[in-house]
Amino acid sequence: MDNHKLIFYIHILGICFPITLTYVFFVDIFTGQEIRPVTIMIMAFGYAVMIKINPVFHFLWDKWKNDLMRKNK
């Protein structure tokens, strides 16, 4: 496997994990299960890393913003 492709997949997983953990968090709340503090810490860390250093997230965010601005004109 190409190294660039592997890094790309790692960045995609860096987007998927915090979002999935957010859904798990809310499902735990609605079902009355225990919410562990480590879940909240990992979720916050995942979002911070995703927003600060994930180039795939920034590319998708810019693409989404540009599409919205183009549709509003």
N, C-alpha and C positions, 0 to 999 in steps of 0.2 A: 504494500500500500504506500502511496505517495505521502511524504511527510506533511505537505500542505493540506492534503485531504484529511489526514488524521487530526491536524490542528483545527481544521474547520469543524469536524465532528465534535471535538472537545468543546469548542465555542458554542455549538448548537446545544450540547448537553448543559452547558453553563447557563443557557437561557431556559431550558426545560425544567431543570431541577427546582429552582426557586418558585416557578409558577406552579408546578405540581405540588410542592410542599405547601403552598398557599391553599390549594384545594383540599389537601389532607387536613390542614389546620381547621378550616371551616367545617369539614365533615366531622372531625372530632368534636367540635363545639356542638353541632346539631345533634349528634348521636349521644352526647353526654360522656364521651370518653375523656380520660385524663390527658391534659396538654402539658407536655414536659417543657421546662425552660430551654433545654438544648434544642428543641424544635424551633423555637422562636429565634434563638441565637443563630442557628444554621441558616434559617430563612433570611434573616437580616444580613448576614454575611454574604449569602448568595446574591441578594439584590444589590448590595454594595459593589461586589466584584463585577456583576453584570453591567451595572450602570457606569462604573469607572473605567474598566479596561477591556470589555468585550467588543472587539471591532465588528463582529457580525451583528450584535445588538444595535450598535450605532448606525451601521449601514441600513438595517431594516427600519430603524426609527426615522432616519432622514428620508428614506423612500416613502414611508407612510405620511410624514409631514408634508412632503412635496406633493403627494397625490391629493391630500386634503386641500392644500392651498390652490391647486390647479382646479379642483372641482368647485371651490367657492367663488372663483372668478367668473 
